Every structure is written in C-alpha cells, then in structure tokens.
Amino acid sequence: MNTRAPRDKWIIVICGTIVLAAYVGIAAIGNTDIYSLTRVLTGKNLGCNLQGIDLSGIHKPEIGLAGADLEYAVLAGANLRDSNFTGAFMRHANLSGANLQNAVLRNAVLNSTNMTDVDLRGADLRGAYLVDADLTGALVTPGQLDSANTLVGATLPDGSRHE
Amino acid sequence: MYSYGMYPDSTNLQELIAQAESGETEVARNGIRQFLQKHPSRLLAWKWLADVAENTRERSGAIRRAQLLAPGDPWVIEAKKHRRPPARQRHTPNHPTTSSNDAASSTTPAKTVSETEWKNENVYEQHANPVYDTPPHDSDREVEENVAAPTEGVHGQQPRWAIWVAATLGAAGIALLATAWQLDSF
C-alpha cells in the first residue's frame, strides 16, 4: 500500500520544513501575524465581530481578542492589561483611560481611536496603525511609538501632532 | 436592487477605471460593484468605488474596506477625512490605471469625503454584499468638498508580494507536511 521509499518521505519532510521556515522568516521580516495577514489578503477580520460593543469599565485582564473586529467598540476605563489584541481592527474605538499594560497590540489597526490617558506601559505596539489616534496623556514611551507602523495625524501624549 | 445585467463579466478593472476617468460614472460604479463581488480583496477597486460612489454611505463603506486591506495606505488616510463623493465629471490623469496589485498606492483618487459622523454609532448590520458592508450614516448633509493632498512618508508598509509569498509558502509547507504525515514519515 505504502510504496514510497523512506528516503522520499524524508525529502518531503525536509522540503516542508524548509518551506515552513521560509514562511516564518518572511512573516517575521514583514512583522506579520495570521490575523493581519488574513485581513490584508481578504479584507475581512479573522476574529470575532465585536463592532460597537460597550465594554467600558470591564475588568478582564489577559483576555484574548486577537484578530477581533472592535470597530467603534467602547473600552473606556477597562482593565485589559496583558490582553492580546494582535491584528485586531479597532478603528474608531474608545480606549480612553483603559489599562492596557503589557497588552499585545501588534499590527492592530487603531486608526482614529480615542486613546487619551490610556496606560500602554509595556504594551507591544509593533506594526500597529495609529493614524489620527488621540494619544493625549497616554502612558507610552517614544520607543513604543517608534515601533508602530504609522502615526500619521496622531496626537501624541504631549499634545503635539505627528505629521 | 441594482441591475448587473449590463455587465455580464466585468472583470476588467482597468476598463472600468477608464470609464470612471472619462466621466461615465454610473456605468463605472455599477461595473466596479460587480467586480468587487467577485474580487472583494482588490484595494484599487474599493478606492475607485469610493471615488464614484453613489452616496456617502457607499463611499464610507468602500473606504472602510480599503482600510481593512491597507490600514496605512496614504490614500485611505486622506480619504477618511472627507465625506463628500467627488465631482461626477472629471478627468484625473494621476489615477492609477495599470496597477493590479494596489499595494499602498498614493496615486489613487484624490477627492475624498470624511466619515466623522460614524463616531458614536453602534453596531451596524453585516450585509452579504460587500458593497453594502458599511455603517449607516445619520445624514447625507452637504459639507465642503476637499481635495486631498497626496500624502507621503508612511513608513513600514508590508510589501503585498511578500505577504502573498508568505501565504503561499505557508500553505505549501502545510500541504507537504500533511503529505508526509500520511506517508507515515514521522
């Protein structure tokens, strides 16, 4: 039944491993995750649809919302530290005063979000889109902001506007 | 709702763009709508639909879809600041008519409309037709029409070809490993 020689099998395994390694390498170089990859390729969000959901004041650390559609969501004052928002689509969300310490916002779309006074200490903003976001009073380091994909039009923590 | 009978196989986006550029807005709009039903991940088509949109709702939805595909795209950044559809009759020689990849193009439609009234709105219905995958607008009032200046300097955009290569390689790798697994190589 299985007529393939063991050597052929191992060649296939090695080829597969090489291809997977190449994929991981390209993904790492492009700062890509599966959620943003899906979004960019299909125009759809991989995670759950939570558009406009009101989670203001919620205390839910370490929640997993990677790839979620959180457009217009209200997360004001929420305690979401250590949460995972990798690749989430959070355009126009209200995150004012939220605790996002150590949260992973990698490749998240935070365009036009209200992030005033948000606590982003230790948060991972690599590849995040912060176009026109309002970060007035946010607790975030310049290094974190530098790691974001774009800050065009964003209001920085000191009230200045990023061009 | 809309008659697509006039466009039996509207797959040539460049022709539709040419129609839009020559002022045949309605024909181009319907053609692009049909095109997007078949190719919902074409950024360029969403941009052009936004440019020839029938109303602000359709335009906002198109901009939203464009932002899903390219959140940091300069055109998207400018487009979302203005909400009025552009003038129906015009010729814009700077529009891209040859790009099929659409990645991070800053030379797409220039006149744009804002979507500021989206703020504070709640969850909106999801429609099967991607063209109507948009939040509702509370009004269609007139606002000043703005001409968006080309934006430059958006950095760190992921090259689209690399994404496709990565996705293809990943799928191929998984397929190969699955094959190896079935052959009891492990």
HADDOCK unambig.tbl for C-alpha pairs under 7 A between the chains (distance, minus, plus):
assign (segid A and resid 9 and name CA) (segid B and resid 180 and name CA) 5.99 0.50 0.50
assign (segid A and resid 9 and name CA) (segid B and resid 183 and name CA) 6.76 0.50 0.50
assign (segid A and resid 9 and name CA) (segid B and resid 185 and name CA) 5.55 0.50 0.50
assign (segid A and resid 10 and name CA) (segid B and resid 185 and name CA) 6.55 0.50 0.50
assign (segid A and resid 12 and name CA) (segid B and resid 176 and name CA) 6.32 0.50 0.50
assign (segid A and resid 12 and name CA) (segid B and resid 180 and name CA) 6.13 0.50 0.50
assign (segid A and resid 13 and name CA) (segid B and resid 176 and name CA) 6.92 0.50 0.50
assign (segid A and resid 13 and name CA) (segid B and resid 177 and name CA) 5.98 0.50 0.50
assign (segid A and resid 13 and name CA) (segid B and resid 180 and name CA) 5.82 0.50 0.50
assign (segid A and resid 16 and name CA) (segid B and resid 173 and name CA) 4.44 0.50 0.50
assign (segid A and resid 16 and name CA) (segid B and resid 174 and name CA) 6.93 0.50 0.50
assign (segid A and resid 16 and name CA) (segid B and resid 176 and name CA) 5.02 0.50 0.50
assign (segid A and resid 16 and name CA) (segid B and resid 177 and name CA) 5.45 0.50 0.50
assign (segid A and resid 17 and name CA) (segid B and resid 173 and name CA) 6.68 0.50 0.50
assign (segid A and resid 19 and name CA) (segid B and resid 169 and name CA) 5.67 0.50 0.50
assign (segid A and resid 19 and name CA) (segid B and resid 170 and name CA) 6.74 0.50 0.50
assign (segid A and resid 19 and name CA) (segid B and resid 173 and name CA) 5.04 0.50 0.50
assign (segid A and resid 20 and name CA) (segid B and resid 169 and name CA) 6.72 0.50 0.50
assign (segid A and resid 20 and name CA) (segid B and resid 170 and name CA) 5.60 0.50 0.50
assign (segid A and resid 20 and name CA) (segid B and resid 173 and name CA) 5.05 0.50 0.50
assign (segid A and resid 23 and name CA) (segid B and resid 166 and name CA) 4.86 0.50 0.50
assign (segid A and resid 23 and name CA) (segid B and resid 169 and name CA) 5.56 0.50 0.50
assign (segid A and resid 23 and name CA) (segid B and resid 170 and name CA) 5.27 0.50 0.50
assign (segid A and resid 26 and name CA) (segid B and resid 166 and name CA) 5.89 0.50 0.50
assign (segid A and resid 27 and name CA) (segid B and resid 166 and name CA) 6.48 0.50 0.50
assign (segid A and resid 30 and name CA) (segid B and resid 158 and name CA) 5.70 0.50 0.50
assign (segid A and resid 39 and name CA) (segid B and resid 68 and name CA) 6.19 0.50 0.50
assign (segid A and resid 39 and name CA) (segid B and resid 69 and name CA) 6.15 0.50 0.50
assign (segid A and resid 40 and name CA) (segid B and resid 68 and name CA) 6.53 0.50 0.50
assign (segid A and resid 40 and name CA) (segid B and resid 69 and name CA) 4.33 0.50 0.50
assign (segid A and resid 40 and name CA) (segid B and resid 70 and name CA) 6.40 0.50 0.50
assign (segid A and resid 41 and name CA) (segid B and resid 41 and name CA) 6.41 0.50 0.50
assign (segid A and resid 41 and name CA) (segid B and resid 69 and name CA) 6.77 0.50 0.50
assign (segid A and resid 42 and name CA) (segid B and resid 41 and name CA) 5.05 0.50 0.50
assign (segid A and resid 43 and name CA) (segid B and resid 41 and name CA) 5.53 0.50 0.50
assign (segid A and resid 43 and name CA) (segid B and resid 65 and name CA) 6.30 0.50 0.50
assign (segid A and resid 43 and name CA) (segid B and resid 68 and name CA) 5.18 0.50 0.50
assign (segid A and resid 43 and name CA) (segid B and resid 69 and name CA) 4.92 0.50 0.50
assign (segid A and resid 44 and name CA) (segid B and resid 68 and name CA) 6.88 0.50 0.50
assign (segid A and resid 51 and name CA) (segid B and resid 123 and name CA) 5.35 0.50 0.50
assign (segid A and resid 52 and name CA) (segid B and resid 122 and name CA) 4.96 0.50 0.50
assign (segid A and resid 52 and name CA) (segid B and resid 123 and name CA) 4.74 0.50 0.50
assign (segid A and resid 92 and name CA) (segid B and resid 119 and name CA) 6.74 0.50 0.50
assign (segid A and resid 109 and name CA) (segid B and resid 71 and name CA) 6.59 0.50 0.50
assign (segid A and resid 129 and name CA) (segid B and resid 71 and name CA) 6.70 0.50 0.50
assign (segid A and resid 129 and name CA) (segid B and resid 72 and name CA) 6.44 0.50 0.50
assign (segid A and resid 149 and name CA) (segid B and resid 155 and name CA) 6.56 0.50 0.50
assign (segid A and resid 149 and name CA) (segid B and resid 156 and name CA) 5.43 0.50 0.50
assign (segid A and resid 149 and name CA) (segid B and resid 157 and name CA) 6.97 0.50 0.50
assign (segid A and resid 150 and name CA) (segid B and resid 72 and name CA) 6.57 0.50 0.50
assign (segid A and resid 150 and name CA) (segid B and resid 154 and name CA) 6.17 0.50 0.50
assign (segid A and resid 150 and name CA) (segid B and resid 155 and name CA) 6.35 0.50 0.50
